């Protein structure tokens, strides 16, 4: 260690000086200060001790290296995902939850069935009332077509809103009121 580095141990040093002493870039030293490992105003010796402590923590696996996730935070996130997965499975087993894709298919199937029934109404009505004027049948077909188109449009709006909400947040079942 050169004499300038030894002198810096007993006084407050700049990020540039510390970077030169330990062989880091000034940007990395600035990042270490922001992380709280080094405190502005401390002496060079305190910075070196703090930096060495951080290196020991990283080497021991108790602290993340630069750009890595904190092991404790990573484990907590994994545990949360496991709890969410189990909750979804439990709600699905109880019949209280279904994936949006399944609900969309069921709604599409129901829409097709309702549309077929609505389309058959004028013919059924003619069987019951054979003397029904053509204008009435035409009006009925128009009303049925409008109702069917409105139904399809409304269900498509629901699907589009659901897709937008999925983009905004992860698909999660509702929280149990007594959970956690």
HELIX and SHEET records of a PDB file:
HELIX    1   1 UNK A    3  UNK A    8  1                                   6    
HELIX    2   2 UNK A   15  UNK A   22  1                                   8    
HELIX    3   3 UNK A   26  UNK A   35  1                                  10    
HELIX    4   4 UNK A   44  UNK A   59  1                                  16    
HELIX    5   5 UNK A   71  UNK A   93  1                                  23    
HELIX    6   6 UNK A  100  UNK A  128  1                                  29    
HELIX    7   7 UNK A  134  UNK A  168  1                                  35    
END                                                                             
